Structure formats: structure tokens, C-alpha cells
Amino acid sequence: MEALSPQTLFTGQQIIWLPECASTNAEAQALILKNSATDGCTVITDKQTAGRGQRGNGWEAAPGENLTLSVIWKPSFLAATEQFQLSQAVALGVLDWVQTLLGPDAALRVKWPNDIFYGSQKLGGILIENTLSGAKIQYTIVGIGLNVNQREFGAPTATSLAGLTGRSYALPPQAARLLECLERRYLQLRAGRVSQLRYDYLQALYRYQERHPYEVGGQQVTGQIVGIDETGRLAVEINGQLRSFGLQEIRYIH
Ligand SMILES: O=C(O)CCCC[C@@H]1SC[C@@H]2NC(=O)N[C@@H]21
């Protein structure tokens, strides 16, 4: 795979900052449909009225307090079967950025497939939506919601950077830093450094090699995450048996 020089970073990438929209992922999708999406083009908003989350859930965030954005990439070098490599790169890019604010020893983890956790509290979520062209990925929309300055949450399982540090953060410079961190990991992926990304992802994986309760097929089981396969399925050892799960097939029990 080609090696990329730093000049290939998306410097000067198009950033569209909207006061309000339904969903930045939906806005990104509209740009793609109009053929106006450049590689690295980013939509950011202060307020989403119909934010989308994983598993068909919604995504809510206090207006003007958090980072809510979608980056469009054109990863035509990836086969459709390699979509999980994007998940890994994106989660690590977000983690790299959070680490610049909380320090390298902060208890940051990626909860499979790509929730950003501090301890057992969620700091942010990622929703990646891909458009395929035959067996290749044509466009990817990387939707990221990060709790930055919001202090109040409906559940104790969520937190924010401000909640953790007691500081508040100006959003535009943080958005720029986050995009840089994402680009760095994306370039790593483009340069074919897949094993490094995989290694870093497993190092950061929440509850990796620990025994915890999960819900599988409506039953509570105790299992130990032992790995992730090439397609991103979670490998869990349950009662001495190795089993593999997709996103809809297993739930974490807190
Ligand atoms: O944890 C999740 O369920 C994923 C949440 C992803 C939310 C982000 S906010 C920006 C982008 N636009 C959306 O509609 N969703 C993603």
C-alpha cells in the first residue's frame, strides 16, 4: 500500500458549521447525493433536532455545549468487508483527541464497537454510515457526538469533558484538534498500517479479557471478551465456549 506524506492531510478541508439541523449525518448524506462532498468535508452543528444513534436509537445533546459533527471520507481503498477497520481508526482518533485533554493515563476506553468511555461512563458515541459501490466503500460518513461542556445528564452512565475536569472548552479549536486526530488515524489506515490500528484498538478495548455479565438472546450470561474478528464481530468466551456476536446479538449489562 502507498505511503502517504503529511502533505496529503486534508488541510483546508471544507467545514460547514450549521446553527441547527436534523442530523449532521443526514446533511452529509445530502452533500454526497448532490455530488458536493469532498474528501474530509465536515458538517458541524450546534443543535440537532433528530440526531441518530446506534442500534436505531436517537442521539440527544444539549444545544451549543457539545461537539456534534460528521466527516465524509472516500475510502475507496477499503473493501465493503473491511468496514470495521474504519470503526477502529475513528474510535482511536477520537480517543487520541480526548487523551490530549485528559492526559495519557486517563481511564479512557473504546466500548465495542466504538463508544468512547471514561471508566464506566459514556463520553461520546460514533455512528458510521457507509455507501458501497460494488465490493468497495465509496463514501463513509463518520458521525461523532462528544459530550464536552454539558454538565447535566439524564443518567449517571454519561459524562462530559467538563464534568470530568471542571473546565469548559471552546468548541471551534477543539473541533479542529479532533479533526486532526481523526485524519492522523485515517492516514494510518490508508497507509495500510492495519495491524497497528488493531493492536491499539485492542489495548483500548473496554472490558477486554475481563469477566462481565452480558445479555444474549434475552438471557443473562457471564462472558469474557477475548477478541474481535476481521469483520468486527465480538469474540466472547461463555461457559468455556468461544462465541461470536454482531451488534444486535449481545448487550452489555452495567
Ligand atoms: O452512541 C451512539 O449511539 C452513536 C451516536 C452518534 C451521534 C452523532 S452526533 C453527530 C452525528 N449525527 C447524527 O445524527 N449522529 C451522529
The ligand as an ORCA input file, in Angstrom:
! r2SCAN-3c Opt
* xyz 0 1
  O     -23.560      6.165     20.538
  C     -24.305      6.234     19.559
  O     -25.421      5.720     19.558
  C     -23.807      6.965     18.345
  C     -24.168      8.404     18.419
  C     -23.670      9.213     17.238
  C     -24.203     10.625     17.302
  C     -23.606     11.506     16.261
  S     -23.925     13.199     16.598
  C     -23.326     13.638     15.024
  C     -23.804     12.587     14.052
  N     -25.108     12.914     13.537
  C     -26.028     12.040     13.922
  O     -27.243     12.103     13.631
  N     -25.486     11.096     14.711
  C     -24.065     11.285     14.832
*
